[in-house]
Amino acid sequence: MKITLITIGKTEEKYLLEGIEKYTKRLKHYAPFKIIEIPELKNTKSLSQEQQKSKEAELIFKIISSQDLLILLDEKGLEFSSTAFSQFLNKKMVGGVQNLVFLVGGPYGFDKSIYGRANDKISLSQMTFSHQMIRLFFVEQIYRAFTILKGEPYHHE
């Protein structure tokens, strides 16, 4: 199973980039993993929030395919413990999912067309985190999930 994390905008903070790189390298031992960064929209002052979300959706639809299982990282999604998330990933692998795509939205969330296309939504927390920090947290959680599945000593309960 291939795993892709799609984000809007670049991660600019050096400490976040270093953390993301650390876990991305570790993940390669378990599954093909990549991050796709969609450039932030330019000249958005004249656009409403809905127009911005719609334009971001157009860019997202150019990247995802109809075969991808699309999971939104959304504050209203299902919440998992790390162990439950590892079981969620395992079900997708055992179920024959070829391409598992996780999506972090832009500053205003997702367009309704993206919600309509999504197969599921998950939430990392009821708290709000910056879009840049979510990337590091999520990549670490994917890595943690694989170590749990493999019975490796990374995760402690």
Secondary structure, DSSP 8 states (H G I E B T S, - for coil): -EEEEEEES----HHHHHHHHHHHHHHTTTS-EEEEEE---SS-TTS-HHHHHHHHHHHHHHH--TTSEEEEEEEEEEE--HHHHHHHHHHHHHTT-SEEEEEE-BTTB--HHHHHH-SEEEES-SS---HHHHHHHHHHHHHHHHHHHTT-TT---
